Amino acid sequence: MSLALQEQAPSFALPGVDGHEHTLDSYADADALVLIQSCNHCPYVQAWEGRMKAIQRDYADRGVRVVALNSNDRVRSPDDSFEEMVARAEHEGFNFDYLYDRDQSIARALGAERTPEVFVFDRDRRLVYHGAIDDNRDDRQVGRHYLRDTLDALLGGAASPIAETPAVGCTVKWRQ
Amino acid sequence: MTERIELLYWDGCPSHPEALALLRSVVDERGLGLEVELREVHSDEEAESLRFPGSPTIRVDGRDVDPAGADGRPSLSCRIYHLEDGRVSPVPSRKQLEDALQ
């Protein structure tokens, strides 16, 4: 069961690929916090990664923080080990934090099922949007920019134009 | 002459309907008159025995349409395809399928 709209963001304390621990309070200054259930190995994530970087770049000055979480079990998905996360973040030049949810507790608290799957929290850290980044994994065929539209509305003091969409991607690889 | 076209898939990855539609389109375009054989992979053990490197995997007369990824670690996961323009996709490109069915 996914986190319901208007519910509070779960607390966390997770290691990042930058070598630091990151908590929910680490992002206290952000006007909007975008948590993205993500991973290394998934072609859907890789297809959307460029747009994740672009959104962080375009909204950084407006108080938005994008944070990617990898909760995949490294036994089932060796490409998602912390060491591989560090390597991918460096290789791809991630401009957002990439955190390792090794015990999968944050993925469970969010109720995440897919990668990528977006959870947008407002200034009070209440969930205002949950779902896909946009409506097409092919960046040449995007018609609706759900995440950008949500952020524009939120930063303009309006309600998100759309609250939930289906996330399309790989499944979270739960520990067995 | 092509005799057998297989599409192996894992239901946990959403890409196989798109891959199947694309594959059938190319098969029809070429007038091959062949049915695509569908096979669902249910377990890690099955993935191992079938040398299934992710979903979807398409084989033409036993040959993978993307030889570069054919030897990937067998697993129940979505397979990565690299398109001609360098982008990543969860399904092979039309050109990869056309080349495999030549």
Interface residues (C-beta under 8 A of the other chain):
Chain A: H41 C42 P43 Y44 Q46 A47 R76 S77 P78 R137 D138 V168 G169 C170 T171 K173
Chain B: G12 C13 P14 S15 R73 S75 S77 C78 R79 I80 Y81 R87 V88 S89 P90
